[in-house]
Amino acid sequence: MLIDSNIIIYALNSDSVKSNPAQSFLTENALTLIFAQQNTFELIKKYNVSGTEIFDAYLVATALSNNILTIVTDNVKYLSKYKEITVLNPFQ
């Protein structure tokens, strides 16, 4: 099964009523799930990411999966923590 990132987000968001069911589903089906970006979980663990910052981790994972090492963004504050990439702000 291909798992949508929103299930992961619910699992990590302890404030959500969907958190426990999402965690259970992921745990019970861990061996049959396929993630679009395999290194997203690694980045989430490595950088202790939660909440909406998961979208940043997904962006970084997408870049790394495609051998892209620079992300152009105005979101330097959150993306600069990822040492695997270079962050370029065109407004600075």
PyMOL Python script that loads the backbone (N, CA, C, O; Angstrom):
from pymol import cmd

cmd.read_pdbstr("""\
ATOM      1  N   MET A   1       0.838  -1.178   0.000  1.00  0.00           N
ATOM      2  CA  MET A   1       0.000   0.000   0.000  1.00  0.00           C
ATOM      3  C   MET A   1       0.882   1.239   0.000  1.00  0.00           C
ATOM      4  O   MET A   1       1.874   1.307   0.725  1.00  0.00           O
ATOM      5  N   LEU A   2       0.517   2.204  -0.809  1.00  0.00           N
ATOM      6  CA  LEU A   2       1.185   3.499  -0.786  1.00  0.00           C
ATOM      7  C   LEU A   2       0.494   4.363   0.255  1.00  0.00           C
ATOM      8  O   LEU A   2      -0.725   4.529   0.227  1.00  0.00           O
ATOM      9  N   ILE A   3       1.282   4.914   1.177  1.00  0.00           N
ATOM     10  CA  ILE A   3       0.706   5.680   2.278  1.00  0.00           C
ATOM     11  C   ILE A   3       0.840   7.172   2.002  1.00  0.00           C
ATOM     12  O   ILE A   3       1.920   7.655   1.663  1.00  0.00           O
ATOM     13  N   ASP A   4      -0.256   7.891   2.147  1.00  0.00           N
ATOM     14  CA  ASP A   4      -0.251   9.339   1.968  1.00  0.00           C
ATOM     15  C   ASP A   4       0.393   9.987   3.194  1.00  0.00           C
ATOM     16  O   ASP A   4       0.250   9.490   4.311  1.00  0.00           O
ATOM     17  N   SER A   5       1.096  11.087   2.982  1.00  0.00           N
ATOM     18  CA  SER A   5       1.797  11.749   4.083  1.00  0.00           C
ATOM     19  C   SER A   5       0.854  12.248   5.174  1.00  0.00           C
ATOM     20  O   SER A   5       1.281  12.430   6.314  1.00  0.00           O
ATOM     21  N   ASN A   6      -0.422  12.472   4.847  1.00  0.00           N
ATOM     22  CA  ASN A   6      -1.324  12.963   5.892  1.00  0.00           C
ATOM     23  C   ASN A   6      -1.521  11.938   7.005  1.00  0.00           C
ATOM     24  O   ASN A   6      -1.780  12.317   8.147  1.00  0.00           O
ATOM     25  N   ILE A   7      -1.404  10.655   6.698  1.00  0.00           N
ATOM     26  CA  ILE A   7      -1.500   9.620   7.734  1.00  0.00           C
ATOM     27  C   ILE A   7      -0.314   9.739   8.693  1.00  0.00           C
ATOM     28  O   ILE A   7      -0.466   9.582   9.904  1.00  0.00           O
ATOM     29  N   ILE A   8       0.844  10.013   8.148  1.00  0.00           N
ATOM     30  CA  ILE A   8       2.049  10.196   8.970  1.00  0.00           C
ATOM     31  C   ILE A   8       1.900  11.439   9.840  1.00  0.00           C
ATOM     32  O   ILE A   8       2.262  11.437  11.016  1.00  0.00           O
ATOM     33  N   ILE A   9       1.367  12.486   9.251  1.00  0.00           N
ATOM     34  CA  ILE A   9       1.177  13.726   9.998  1.00  0.00           C
ATOM     35  C   ILE A   9       0.205  13.520  11.149  1.00  0.00           C
ATOM     36  O   ILE A   9       0.457  13.982  12.262  1.00  0.00           O
ATOM     37  N   TYR A  10      -0.901  12.831  10.895  1.00  0.00           N
ATOM     38  CA  TYR A  10      -1.837  12.530  11.981  1.00  0.00           C
ATOM     39  C   TYR A  10      -1.160  11.705  13.076  1.00  0.00           C
ATOM     40  O   TYR A  10      -1.369  11.955  14.263  1.00  0.00           O
ATOM     41  N   ALA A  11      -0.361  10.737  12.683  1.00  0.00           N
ATOM     42  CA  ALA A  11       0.313   9.883  13.663  1.00  0.00           C
ATOM     43  C   ALA A  11       1.253  10.682  14.557  1.00  0.00           C
ATOM     44  O   ALA A  11       1.398  10.374  15.740  1.00  0.00           O
ATOM     45  N   LEU A  12       1.878  11.686  14.007  1.00  0.00           N
ATOM     46  CA  LEU A  12       2.830  12.491  14.764  1.00  0.00           C
ATOM     47  C   LEU A  12       2.187  13.629  15.545  1.00  0.00           C
ATOM     48  O   LEU A  12       2.807  14.186  16.450  1.00  0.00           O
ATOM     49  N   ASN A  13       0.966  13.974  15.208  1.00  0.00           N
ATOM     50  CA  ASN A  13       0.274  15.076  15.861  1.00  0.00           C
ATOM     51  C   ASN A  13      -0.563  14.550  17.022  1.00  0.00           C
ATOM     52  O   ASN A  13      -1.712  14.146  16.840  1.00  0.00           O
ATOM     53  N   SER A  14       0.017  14.561  18.201  1.00  0.00           N
ATOM     54  CA  SER A  14      -0.667  13.993  19.370  1.00  0.00           C
ATOM     55  C   SER A  14      -1.920  14.773  19.759  1.00  0.00           C
ATOM     56  O   SER A  14      -2.737  14.272  20.531  1.00  0.00           O
ATOM     57  N   ASP A  15      -2.087  15.979  19.245  1.00  0.00           N
ATOM     58  CA  ASP A  15      -3.293  16.765  19.527  1.00  0.00           C
ATOM     59  C   ASP A  15      -4.482  16.341  18.666  1.00  0.00           C
ATOM     60  O   ASP A  15      -5.621  16.707  18.957  1.00  0.00           O
ATOM     61  N   SER A  16      -4.225  15.583  17.625  1.00  0.00           N
ATOM     62  CA  SER A  16      -5.286  15.176  16.708  1.00  0.00           C
ATOM     63  C   SER A  16      -6.027  13.945  17.238  1.00  0.00           C
ATOM     64  O   SER A  16      -5.415  13.045  17.815  1.00  0.00           O
ATOM     65  N   VAL A  17      -7.341  13.913  17.039  1.00  0.00           N
ATOM     66  CA  VAL A  17      -8.117  12.726  17.422  1.00  0.00           C
ATOM     67  C   VAL A  17      -7.780  11.551  16.500  1.00  0.00           C
ATOM     68  O   VAL A  17      -8.110  10.406  16.808  1.00  0.00           O
ATOM     69  N   LYS A  18      -7.136  11.830  15.391  1.00  0.00           N
ATOM     70  CA  LYS A  18      -6.755  10.773  14.450  1.00  0.00           C
ATOM     71  C   LYS A  18      -5.361  10.218  14.741  1.00  0.00           C
ATOM     72  O   LYS A  18      -4.915   9.287  14.071  1.00  0.00           O
ATOM     73  N   SER A  19      -4.678  10.775  15.722  1.00  0.00           N
ATOM     74  CA  SER A  19      -3.307  10.374  16.020  1.00  0.00           C
ATOM     75  C   SER A  19      -3.183   8.890  16.394  1.00  0.00           C
ATOM     76  O   SER A  19      -2.396   8.163  15.787  1.00  0.00           O
ATOM     77  N   ASN A  20      -3.948   8.446  17.378  1.00  0.00           N
ATOM     78  CA  ASN A  20      -3.854   7.047  17.809  1.00  0.00           C
ATOM     79  C   ASN A  20      -4.249   6.055  16.722  1.00  0.00           C
ATOM     80  O   ASN A  20      -3.541   5.070  16.514  1.00  0.00           O
ATOM     81  N   PRO A  21      -5.373   6.287  16.012  1.00  0.00           N
ATOM     82  CA  PRO A  21      -5.705   5.361  14.928  1.00  0.00           C
ATOM     83  C   PRO A  21      -4.634   5.340  13.831  1.00  0.00           C
ATOM     84  O   PRO A  21      -4.334   4.284  13.273  1.00  0.00           O
ATOM     85  N   ALA A  22      -4.067   6.497  13.527  1.00  0.00           N
ATOM     86  CA  ALA A  22      -3.014   6.549  12.505  1.00  0.00           C
ATOM     87  C   ALA A  22      -1.776   5.794  12.966  1.00  0.00           C
ATOM     88  O   ALA A  22      -1.172   5.056  12.187  1.00  0.00           O
ATOM     89  N   GLN A  23      -1.391   5.973  14.234  1.00  0.00           N
ATOM     90  CA  GLN A  23      -0.242   5.249  14.780  1.00  0.00           C
ATOM     91  C   GLN A  23      -0.475   3.745  14.738  1.00  0.00           C
ATOM     92  O   GLN A  23       0.415   2.982  14.364  1.00  0.00           O
ATOM     93  N   SER A  24      -1.665   3.327  15.121  1.00  0.00           N
ATOM     94  CA  SER A  24      -1.995   1.900  15.107  1.00  0.00           C
ATOM     95  C   SER A  24      -1.931   1.341  13.693  1.00  0.00           C
ATOM     96  O   SER A  24      -1.369   0.270  13.461  1.00  0.00           O
ATOM     97  N   PHE A  25      -2.513   2.077  12.753  1.00  0.00           N
ATOM     98  CA  PHE A  25      -2.507   1.610  11.364  1.00  0.00           C
ATOM     99  C   PHE A  25      -1.080   1.467  10.851  1.00  0.00           C
ATOM    100  O   PHE A  25      -0.741   0.462  10.226  1.00  0.00           O
ATOM    101  N   LEU A  26      -0.250   2.459  11.111  1.00  0.00           N
ATOM    102  CA  LEU A  26       1.141   2.406  10.646  1.00  0.00           C
ATOM    103  C   LEU A  26       1.899   1.244  11.279  1.00  0.00           C
ATOM    104  O   LEU A  26       2.667   0.553  10.609  1.00  0.00           O
ATOM    105  N   THR A  27       1.680   1.037  12.558  1.00  0.00           N
ATOM    106  CA  THR A  27       2.356  -0.057  13.264  1.00  0.00           C
ATOM    107  C   THR A  27       1.905  -1.418  12.746  1.00  0.00           C
ATOM    108  O   THR A  27       2.732  -2.292  12.485  1.00  0.00           O
ATOM    109  N   GLU A  28       0.603  -1.596  12.597  1.00  0.00           N
ATOM    110  CA  GLU A  28       0.050  -2.884  12.165  1.00  0.00           C
ATOM    111  C   GLU A  28       0.379  -3.218  10.708  1.00  0.00           C
ATOM    112  O   GLU A  28       0.405  -4.389  10.330  1.00  0.00           O
ATOM    113  N   ASN A  29       0.627  -2.197   9.895  1.00  0.00           N
ATOM    114  CA  ASN A  29       0.861  -2.423   8.467  1.00  0.00           C
ATOM    115  C   ASN A  29       2.266  -2.042   8.017  1.00  0.00           C
ATOM    116  O   ASN A  29       2.521  -1.901   6.821  1.00  0.00           O
ATOM    117  N   ALA A  30       3.158  -1.877   8.955  1.00  0.00           N
ATOM    118  CA  ALA A  30       4.499  -1.368   8.653  1.00  0.00           C
ATOM    119  C   ALA A  30       5.216  -2.144   7.551  1.00  0.00           C
ATOM    120  O   ALA A  30       5.954  -1.552   6.763  1.00  0.00           O
ATOM    121  N   LEU A  31       5.014  -3.438   7.485  1.00  0.00           N
ATOM    122  CA  LEU A  31       5.736  -4.251   6.506  1.00  0.00           C
ATOM    123  C   LEU A  31       5.130  -4.211   5.110  1.00  0.00           C
ATOM    124  O   LEU A  31       5.733  -4.704   4.157  1.00  0.00           O
ATOM    125  N   THR A  32       3.944  -3.627   4.985  1.00  0.00           N
ATOM    126  CA  THR A  32       3.288  -3.595   3.675  1.00  0.00           C
ATOM    127  C   THR A  32       3.151  -2.187   3.114  1.00  0.00           C
ATOM    128  O   THR A  32       2.579  -2.002   2.040  1.00  0.00           O
ATOM    129  N   LEU A  33       3.670  -1.191   3.829  1.00  0.00           N
ATOM    130  CA  LEU A  33       3.506   0.192   3.402  1.00  0.00           C
ATOM    131  C   LEU A  33       4.667   0.665   2.543  1.00  0.00           C
ATOM    132  O   LEU A  33       5.819   0.295   2.769  1.00  0.00           O
ATOM    133  N   ILE A  34       4.346   1.476   1.571  1.00  0.00           N
ATOM    134  CA  ILE A  34       5.360   2.090   0.708  1.00  0.00           C
ATOM    135  C   ILE A  34       5.190   3.596   0.828  1.00  0.00           C
ATOM    136  O   ILE A  34       4.080   4.121   0.746  1.00  0.00           O
ATOM    137  N   PHE A  35       6.300   4.273   1.021  1.00  0.00           N
ATOM    138  CA  PHE A  35       6.299   5.722   1.145  1.00  0.00           C
ATOM    139  C   PHE A  35       6.895   6.320  -0.113  1.00  0.00           C
ATOM    140  O   PHE A  35       7.855   5.787  -0.671  1.00  0.00           O
ATOM    141  N   ALA A  36       6.330   7.421  -0.553  1.00  0.00           N
ATOM    142  CA  ALA A  36       6.821   8.067  -1.766  1.00  0.00           C
ATOM    143  C   ALA A  36       8.267   8.534  -1.599  1.00  0.00           C
ATOM    144  O   ALA A  36       9.053   8.452  -2.542  1.00  0.00           O
ATOM    145  N   GLN A  37       8.615   9.008  -0.444  1.00  0.00           N
ATOM    146  CA  GLN A  37       9.980   9.455  -0.158  1.00  0.00           C
ATOM    147  C   GLN A  37      10.535   8.638   0.998  1.00  0.00           C
ATOM    148  O   GLN A  37      10.184   8.869   2.154  1.00  0.00           O
ATOM    149  N   GLN A  38      11.379   7.708   0.693  1.00  0.00           N
ATOM    150  CA  GLN A  38      11.877   6.784   1.710  1.00  0.00           C
ATOM    151  C   GLN A  38      12.661   7.481   2.815  1.00  0.00           C
ATOM    152  O   GLN A  38      12.659   7.015   3.955  1.00  0.00           O
ATOM    153  N   ASN A  39      13.322   8.571   2.508  1.00  0.00           N
ATOM    154  CA  ASN A  39      14.146   9.194   3.547  1.00  0.00           C
ATOM    155  C   ASN A  39      13.409  10.254   4.354  1.00  0.00           C
ATOM    156  O   ASN A  39      14.036  10.931   5.169  1.00  0.00           O
ATOM    157  N   THR A  40      12.106  10.424   4.162  1.00  0.00           N
ATOM    158  CA  THR A  40      11.350  11.384   4.966  1.00  0.00           C
ATOM    159  C   THR A  40      11.396  11.002   6.444  1.00  0.00           C
ATOM    160  O   THR A  40      11.638  11.855   7.298  1.00  0.00           O
ATOM    161  N   PHE A  41      11.160   9.695   6.755  1.00  0.00           N
ATOM    162  CA  PHE A  41      11.198   9.273   8.166  1.00  0.00           C
ATOM    163  C   PHE A  41      12.565   9.496   8.769  1.00  0.00           C
ATOM    164  O   PHE A  41      12.669   9.878   9.934  1.00  0.00           O
ATOM    165  N   GLU A  42      13.621   9.265   7.999  1.00  0.00           N
ATOM    166  CA  GLU A  42      14.972   9.486   8.510  1.00  0.00           C
ATOM    167  C   GLU A  42      15.174  10.954   8.876  1.00  0.00           C
ATOM    168  O   GLU A  42      15.731  11.257   9.930  1.00  0.00           O
ATOM    169  N   LEU A  43      14.730  11.859   8.019  1.00  0.00           N
ATOM    170  CA  LEU A  43      14.865  13.285   8.290  1.00  0.00           C
ATOM    171  C   LEU A  43      14.031  13.704   9.494  1.00  0.00           C
ATOM    172  O   LEU A  43      14.473  14.517  10.306  1.00  0.00           O
ATOM    173  N   ILE A  44      12.833  13.156   9.610  1.00  0.00           N
ATOM    174  CA  ILE A  44      11.960  13.497  10.730  1.00  0.00           C
ATOM    175  C   ILE A  44      12.611  13.095  12.047  1.00  0.00           C
ATOM    176  O   ILE A  44      12.580  13.853  13.017  1.00  0.00           O
ATOM    177  N   LYS A  45      13.191  11.919  12.080  1.00  0.00           N
ATOM    178  CA  LYS A  45      13.879  11.469  13.301  1.00  0.00           C
ATOM    179  C   LYS A  45      15.140  12.285  13.559  1.00  0.00           C
ATOM    180  O   LYS A  45      15.369  12.753  14.674  1.00  0.00           O
ATOM    181  N   LYS A  46      15.953  12.450  12.524  1.00  0.00           N
ATOM    182  CA  LYS A  46      17.253  13.126  12.669  1.00  0.00           C
ATOM    183  C   LYS A  46      17.099  14.557  13.171  1.00  0.00           C
ATOM    184  O   LYS A  46      17.886  15.011  14.002  1.00  0.00           O
ATOM    185  N   TYR A  47      16.096  15.266  12.672  1.00  0.00           N
ATOM    186  CA  TYR A  47      15.922  16.672  13.013  1.00  0.00           C
ATOM    187  C   TYR A  47      14.765  16.928  13.972  1.00  0.00           C
ATOM    188  O   TYR A  47      14.390  18.078  14.203  1.00  0.00           O
ATOM    189  N   ASN A  48      14.202  15.864  14.529  1.00  0.00           N
ATOM    190  CA  ASN A  48      13.120  15.986  15.517  1.00  0.00           C
ATOM    191  C   ASN A  48      12.000  16.893  15.010  1.00  0.00           C
ATOM    192  O   ASN A  48      11.620  17.861  15.669  1.00  0.00           O
ATOM    193  N   VAL A  49      11.486  16.566  13.844  1.00  0.00           N
ATOM    194  CA  VAL A  49      10.473  17.377  13.161  1.00  0.00           C
ATOM    195  C   VAL A  49       9.079  16.947  13.599  1.00  0.00           C
ATOM    196  O   VAL A  49       8.814  15.764  13.810  1.00  0.00           O
ATOM    197  N   SER A  50       8.193  17.932  13.731  1.00  0.00           N
ATOM    198  CA  SER A  50       6.798  17.642  14.044  1.00  0.00           C
ATOM    199  C   SER A  50       5.913  18.735  13.459  1.00  0.00           C
ATOM    200  O   SER A  50       6.405  19.745  12.954  1.00  0.00           O
ATOM    201  N   GLY A  51       4.625  18.524  13.532  1.00  0.00           N
ATOM    202  CA  GLY A  51       3.665  19.518  13.063  1.00  0.00           C
ATOM    203  C   GLY A  51       3.824  19.826  11.585  1.00  0.00           C
ATOM    204  O   GLY A  51       4.103  18.944  10.773  1.00  0.00           O
ATOM    205  N   THR A  52       3.642  21.086  11.257  1.00  0.00           N
ATOM    206  CA  THR A  52       3.703  21.487   9.848  1.00  0.00           C
ATOM    207  C   THR A  52       5.119  21.443   9.274  1.00  0.00           C
ATOM    208  O   THR A  52       5.293  21.518   8.057  1.00  0.00           O
ATOM    209  N   GLU A  53       6.127  21.324  10.130  1.00  0.00           N
ATOM    210  CA  GLU A  53       7.503  21.210   9.642  1.00  0.00           C
ATOM    211  C   GLU A  53       7.723  19.902   8.888  1.00  0.00           C
ATOM    212  O   GLU A  53       8.732  19.741   8.202  1.00  0.00           O
ATOM    213  N   ILE A  54       6.793  18.979   9.013  1.00  0.00           N
ATOM    214  CA  ILE A  54       6.895  17.721   8.270  1.00  0.00           C
ATOM    215  C   ILE A  54       6.868  17.996   6.765  1.00  0.00           C
ATOM    216  O   ILE A  54       7.500  17.278   5.990  1.00  0.00           O
ATOM    217  N   PHE A  55       6.141  19.029   6.356  1.00  0.00           N
ATOM    218  CA  PHE A  55       6.103  19.391   4.946  1.00  0.00           C
ATOM    219  C   PHE A  55       7.485  19.819   4.454  1.00  0.00           C
ATOM    220  O   PHE A  55       7.859  19.546   3.314  1.00  0.00           O
ATOM    221  N   ASP A  56       8.239  20.492   5.326  1.00  0.00           N
ATOM    222  CA  ASP A  56       9.604  20.871   4.976  1.00  0.00           C
ATOM    223  C   ASP A  56      10.476  19.632   4.810  1.00  0.00           C
ATOM    224  O   ASP A  56      11.275  19.547   3.878  1.00  0.00           O
ATOM    225  N   ALA A  57      10.317  18.670   5.724  1.00  0.00           N
ATOM    226  CA  ALA A  57      11.078  17.418   5.626  1.00  0.00           C
ATOM    227  C   ALA A  57      10.735  16.686   4.334  1.00  0.00           C
ATOM    228  O   ALA A  57      11.610  16.106   3.691  1.00  0.00           O
ATOM    229  N   TYR A  58       9.482  16.716   3.962  1.00  0.00           N
ATOM    230  CA  TYR A  58       9.058  16.070   2.713  1.00  0.00           C
ATOM    231  C   TYR A  58       9.685  16.771   1.516  1.00  0.00           C
ATOM    232  O   TYR A  58      10.109  16.111   0.567  1.00  0.00           O
ATOM    233  N   LEU A  59       9.749  18.096   1.549  1.00  0.00           N
ATOM    234  CA  LEU A  59      10.381  18.845   0.467  1.00  0.00           C
ATOM    235  C   LEU A  59      11.854  18.489   0.352  1.00  0.00           C
ATOM    236  O   LEU A  59      12.358  18.263  -0.748  1.00  0.00           O
ATOM    237  N   VAL A  60      12.542  18.439   1.478  1.00  0.00           N
ATOM    238  CA  VAL A  60      13.957  18.071   1.493  1.00  0.00           C
ATOM    239  C   VAL A  60      14.141  16.639   0.988  1.00  0.00           C
ATOM    240  O   VAL A  60      15.047  16.371   0.199  1.00  0.00           O
ATOM    241  N   ALA A  61      13.293  15.729   1.436  1.00  0.00           N
ATOM    242  CA  ALA A  61      13.375  14.332   0.993  1.00  0.00           C
ATOM    243  C   ALA A  61      13.174  14.226  -0.515  1.00  0.00           C
ATOM    244  O   ALA A  61      13.857  13.450  -1.182  1.00  0.00           O
ATOM    245  N   THR A  62      12.243  15.001  -1.047  1.00  0.00           N
ATOM    246  CA  THR A  62      12.005  14.995  -2.486  1.00  0.00           C
ATOM    247  C   THR A  62      13.241  15.479  -3.233  1.00  0.00           C
ATOM    248  O   THR A  62      13.642  14.893  -4.239  1.00  0.00           O
ATOM    249  N   ALA A  63      13.834  16.548  -2.733  1.00  0.00           N
ATOM    250  CA  ALA A  63      15.055  17.063  -3.360  1.00  0.00           C
ATOM    251  C   ALA A  63      16.165  16.011  -3.327  1.00  0.00           C
ATOM    252  O   ALA A  63      16.785  15.728  -4.352  1.00  0.00           O
ATOM    253  N   LEU A  64      16.412  15.441  -2.164  1.00  0.00           N
ATOM    254  CA  LEU A  64      17.490  14.462  -2.028  1.00  0.00           C
ATOM    255  C   LEU A  64      17.251  13.224  -2.884  1.00  0.00           C
ATOM    256  O   LEU A  64      18.191  12.662  -3.447  1.00  0.00           O
ATOM    257  N   SER A  65      16.001  12.803  -2.981  1.00  0.00           N
ATOM    258  CA  SER A  65      15.675  11.632  -3.795  1.00  0.00           C
ATOM    259  C   SER A  65      15.942  11.870  -5.275  1.00  0.00           C
ATOM    260  O   SER A  65      16.112  10.928  -6.048  1.00  0.00           O
ATOM    261  N   ASN A  66      15.976  13.130  -5.655  1.00  0.00           N
ATOM    262  CA  ASN A  66      16.217  13.490  -7.054  1.00  0.00           C
ATOM    263  C   ASN A  66      17.590  14.126  -7.252  1.00  0.00           C
ATOM    264  O   ASN A  66      17.837  14.801  -8.251  1.00  0.00           O
ATOM    265  N   ASN A  67      18.479  13.899  -6.284  1.00  0.00           N
ATOM    266  CA  ASN A  67      19.852  14.409  -6.328  1.00  0.00           C
ATOM    267  C   ASN A  67      19.930  15.916  -6.498  1.00  0.00           C
ATOM    268  O   ASN A  67      20.834  16.429  -7.157  1.00  0.00           O
ATOM    269  N   ILE A  68      18.982  16.619  -5.903  1.00  0.00           N
ATOM    270  CA  ILE A  68      18.969  18.085  -5.900  1.00  0.00           C
ATOM    271  C   ILE A  68      19.470  18.529  -4.534  1.00  0.00           C
ATOM    272  O   ILE A  68      18.928  18.118  -3.508  1.00  0.00           O
ATOM    273  N   LEU A  69      20.493  19.359  -4.515  1.00  0.00           N
ATOM    274  CA  LEU A  69      21.113  19.731  -3.253  1.00  0.00           C
ATOM    275  C   LEU A  69      20.866  21.174  -2.845  1.00  0.00           C
ATOM    276  O   LEU A  69      21.363  21.616  -1.809  1.00  0.00           O
ATOM    277  N   THR A  70      20.102  21.921  -3.648  1.00  0.00           N
ATOM    278  CA  THR A  70      19.787  23.314  -3.331  1.00  0.00           C
ATOM    279  C   THR A  70      18.282  23.521  -3.427  1.00  0.00           C
ATOM    280  O   THR A  70      17.646  23.110  -4.398  1.00  0.00           O
ATOM    281  N   ILE A  71      17.726  24.160  -2.412  1.00  0.00           N
ATOM    282  CA  ILE A  71      16.313  24.519  -2.415  1.00  0.00           C
ATOM    283  C   ILE A  71      16.226  26.040  -2.355  1.00  0.00           C
ATOM    284  O   ILE A  71      16.806  26.673  -1.473  1.00  0.00           O
ATOM    285  N   VAL A  72      15.501  26.609  -3.297  1.00  0.00           N
ATOM    286  CA  VAL A  72      15.275  28.050  -3.333  1.00  0.00           C
ATOM    287  C   VAL A  72      13.968  28.327  -2.614  1.00  0.00           C
ATOM    288  O   VAL A  72      12.919  27.804  -2.991  1.00  0.00           O
ATOM    289  N   THR A  73      14.035  29.154  -1.574  1.00  0.00           N
ATOM    290  CA  THR A  73      12.863  29.385  -0.730  1.00  0.00           C
ATOM    291  C   THR A  73      13.005  30.671   0.066  1.00  0.00           C
ATOM    292  O   THR A  73      14.105  31.192   0.250  1.00  0.00           O
ATOM    293  N   ASP A  74      11.885  31.162   0.527  1.00  0.00           N
ATOM    294  CA  ASP A  74      11.880  32.259   1.480  1.00  0.00           C
ATOM    295  C   ASP A  74      11.791  31.700   2.900  1.00  0.00           C
ATOM    296  O   ASP A  74      11.799  32.460   3.869  1.00  0.00           O
ATOM    297  N   ASN A  75      11.707  30.391   3.023  1.00  0.00           N
ATOM    298  CA  ASN A  75      11.538  29.686   4.292  1.00  0.00           C
ATOM    299  C   ASN A  75      12.889  29.236   4.851  1.00  0.00           C
ATOM    300  O   ASN A  75      13.069  28.068   5.194  1.00  0.00           O
ATOM    301  N   VAL A  76      13.815  30.152   4.938  1.00  0.00           N
ATOM    302  CA  VAL A  76      15.172  29.820   5.390  1.00  0.00           C
ATOM    303  C   VAL A  76      15.184  29.360   6.836  1.00  0.00           C
ATOM    304  O   VAL A  76      15.954  28.473   7.203  1.00  0.00           O
ATOM    305  N   LYS A  77      14.337  29.957   7.653  1.00  0.00           N
ATOM    306  CA  LYS A  77      14.319  29.649   9.091  1.00  0.00           C
ATOM    307  C   LYS A  77      14.188  28.152   9.364  1.00  0.00           C
ATOM    308  O   LYS A  77      14.910  27.606  10.199  1.00  0.00           O
ATOM    309  N   TYR A  78      13.276  27.493   8.668  1.00  0.00           N
ATOM    310  CA  TYR A  78      13.022  26.082   8.947  1.00  0.00           C
ATOM    311  C   TYR A  78      13.847  25.134   8.092  1.00  0.00           C
ATOM    312  O   TYR A  78      14.176  24.033   8.534  1.00  0.00           O
ATOM    313  N   LEU A  79      14.182  25.541   6.883  1.00  0.00           N
ATOM    314  CA  LEU A  79      14.917  24.628   6.004  1.00  0.00           C
ATOM    315  C   LEU A  79      16.426  24.650   6.242  1.00  0.00           C
ATOM    316  O   LEU A  79      17.117  23.700   5.873  1.00  0.00           O
ATOM    317  N   SER A  80      16.942  25.702   6.844  1.00  0.00           N
ATOM    318  CA  SER A  80      18.395  25.800   7.036  1.00  0.00           C
ATOM    319  C   SER A  80      18.942  24.763   8.010  1.00  0.00           C
ATOM    320  O   SER A  80      20.153  24.546   8.051  1.00  0.00           O
ATOM    321  N   LYS A  81      18.093  24.126   8.785  1.00  0.00           N
ATOM    322  CA  LYS A  81      18.575  23.108   9.722  1.00  0.00           C
ATOM    323  C   LYS A  81      19.016  21.823   9.021  1.00  0.00           C
ATOM    324  O   LYS A  81      19.770  21.032   9.588  1.00  0.00           O
ATOM    325  N   TYR A  82      18.549  21.617   7.790  1.00  0.00           N
ATOM    326  CA  TYR A  82      18.884  20.397   7.052  1.00  0.00           C
ATOM    327  C   TYR A  82      20.264  20.543   6.414  1.00  0.00           C
ATOM    328  O   TYR A  82      20.434  21.260   5.428  1.00  0.00           O
ATOM    329  N   LYS A  83      21.228  19.863   6.986  1.00  0.00           N
ATOM    330  CA  LYS A  83      22.619  19.985   6.540  1.00  0.00           C
ATOM    331  C   LYS A  83      22.870  19.303   5.198  1.00  0.00           C
ATOM    332  O   LYS A  83      23.906  19.527   4.573  1.00  0.00           O
ATOM    333  N   GLU A  84      21.936  18.482   4.755  1.00  0.00           N
ATOM    334  CA  GLU A  84      22.086  17.747   3.494  1.00  0.00           C
ATOM    335  C   GLU A  84      21.866  18.639   2.265  1.00  0.00           C
ATOM    336  O   GLU A  84      22.209  18.260   1.145  1.00  0.00           O
ATOM    337  N   ILE A  85      21.295  19.821   2.486  1.00  0.00           N
ATOM    338  CA  ILE A  85      20.962  20.709   1.377  1.00  0.00           C
ATOM    339  C   ILE A  85      21.520  22.112   1.614  1.00  0.00           C
ATOM    340  O   ILE A  85      21.909  22.466   2.727  1.00  0.00           O
ATOM    341  N   THR A  86      21.546  22.891   0.549  1.00  0.00           N
ATOM    342  CA  THR A  86      21.854  24.307   0.632  1.00  0.00           C
ATOM    343  C   THR A  86      20.551  25.064   0.421  1.00  0.00           C
ATOM    344  O   THR A  86      19.771  24.729  -0.471  1.00  0.00           O
ATOM    345  N   VAL A  87      20.319  26.067   1.225  1.00  0.00           N
ATOM    346  CA  VAL A  87      19.101  26.868   1.117  1.00  0.00           C
ATOM    347  C   VAL A  87      19.469  28.214   0.524  1.00  0.00           C
ATOM    348  O   VAL A  87      20.371  28.893   1.015  1.00  0.00           O
ATOM    349  N   LEU A  88      18.773  28.595  -0.524  1.00  0.00           N
ATOM    350  CA  LEU A  88      19.019  29.841  -1.209  1.00  0.00           C
ATOM    351  C   LEU A  88      17.771  30.698  -1.160  1.00  0.00           C
ATOM    352  O   LEU A  88      16.713  30.286  -1.637  1.00  0.00           O
ATOM    353  N   ASN A  89      17.887  31.898  -0.581  1.00  0.00           N
ATOM    354  CA  ASN A  89      16.759  32.821  -0.517  1.00  0.00           C
ATOM    355  C   ASN A  89      16.965  33.890  -1.580  1.00  0.00           C
ATOM    356  O   ASN A  89      17.908  34.674  -1.473  1.00  0.00           O
ATOM    357  N   PRO A  90      16.112  33.949  -2.605  1.00  0.00           N
ATOM    358  CA  PRO A  90      16.305  34.916  -3.683  1.00  0.00           C
ATOM    359  C   PRO A  90      15.996  36.359  -3.262  1.00  0.00           C
ATOM    360  O   PRO A  90      16.236  37.297  -4.022  1.00  0.00           O
ATOM    361  N   PHE A  91      15.465  36.527  -2.048  1.00  0.00           N
ATOM    362  CA  PHE A  91      15.093  37.851  -1.584  1.00  0.00           C
ATOM    363  C   PHE A  91      16.161  38.495  -0.686  1.00  0.00           C
ATOM    364  O   PHE A  91      15.991  39.623  -0.225  1.00  0.00           O
ATOM    365  N   GLN A  92      17.235  37.786  -0.448  1.00  0.00           N
ATOM    366  CA  GLN A  92      18.297  38.339   0.414  1.00  0.00           C
ATOM    367  C   GLN A  92      19.453  38.812  -0.416  1.00  0.00           C
ATOM    368  O   GLN A  92      20.441  39.308   0.127  1.00  0.00           O
TER     369      GLN A  92
END
""", "prot")
cmd.dss("prot")
cmd.show_as("cartoon", "prot")
cmd.util.cbc("prot")
cmd.orient("prot")
